[in-house]
Amino acid sequence: MIITNIESVPGMRIKAQCGLVSGSTVRAKNAIKDFGAGLKNFVGGELKSYTELLTEARNEAINRMIEQAKKLRANAVINVRFATSSITAGAAEVYAYGTAVEVEKIEG
């Protein structure tokens, strides 16, 4: 499955548009990691546990989007975007969406 955040796939043409596809996940913070991150706020630096949490959430949202695209018989998703929102204190949603398409190589 080709995934891109641009409107086309270089070297390929869009044969068919299959529709909008999306995937989301809601993740909560781990209380122990949250305590450690709180301490990190005092000294500064990257909150690695949160970086890992968001990376996992983005990957899960992408995988769910891909599964939806496969059901539509697409072989690519273009114009992929991400959105995040706070659900409750300590939990956030990561949402991935794009346009599922069928692409083919340009002959010539």
Beta strands, then each sheet from edge to edge (+ up, - down):
strand 1: 2-3
strand 2: 12-28
strand 3: 76-88
strand 4: 91-105
sheet 1: 1+ 3+ 4- 2+
end
